[in-house]
Amino acid sequence: MISPDLSRLLICVGTVLAASSIGSFATVRAIPTWYKGLAKPSFNPPNWLFGPAWTVLYLLMAVAAWLVWKQGVGAAGVKLALAVFLVQLILNALWSILFFGLRSPLAGMVDIVVLWLAILATVILFFRVSVPAGILLLPYIAWVSFAALLNAAILRLNR
């Protein structure tokens, strides 16, 4: 029989994996076609870097959510922290749909600003429940900060 902690971890990993799959579905087809043809800034990383970076970030996100959930849904701040986490996860998947799926750097820019604010709120709320969980989200907000700069530069260069 699977322990409740392991069940929660698997649910967190599955939830994050579902969001990443939605984003990946919108992204993969656009990379060799539309995205390849865009003007990009000099600080644009190579395409091969995005997959490994996001894999690590999604894993960190899942473990962070699990650490919060592990405190118990009745514990102070847990429900709100997990709810905000789910909102930012939806915004994360939505960015790929808007930027790559709809081929709209402008829509992606609007989403990523809201996403960044939702991640910041999640980081703060996670820190209040579990310091390790908050720490695990710091690379994520750093990467999305960089992604926002990249999105803005692509938007500017392709107007």
Steps between C-alpha positions, in 0.01 A plus 500: 500500500625847411550739791297824508822702458603305191146529360512878545841521337377298201194724469721810508735355238203393285335842522819682406568247224152560357562875488842452343352265240240757399771762462728262314226405256462866399876558490652204318331561166585871494873473580626377159263722304365826640742547790801421282408790271473760777768759564648426842727694734866411547424353844255243361612157627531206262176308451642181656535676837128558551398135538749411775445832677123458508529135604698602808270792574184289472651240731589769754147642474344159564718432803432849636123450468533161668694652792219749550223240466691273737432753777130406477217688332378611842830670582514878481552630148514164322174525305572852379859414409393198297217692332738776390747232388231351273420845359863562410524150351205578272658832402825313430329264253300788355820690414610224262157492338500878451863550398559186293154363425345832399838637392446815701795645690269783612246263658791304647639820650171585669474147637860482622460821701194356674679164532801667666273671753325169570836326546611774739180454700557123499858539620391725786214269600720190476767662719233561765408132504835333426831680459647215290198520267552873455869448430422238235297758305780760484660354184154499339435870560855578387447306174162659436656843562754419229222361276306824543803701384540264207130527414521881514808504276338268245188715503707814439715345227205356308260793486 
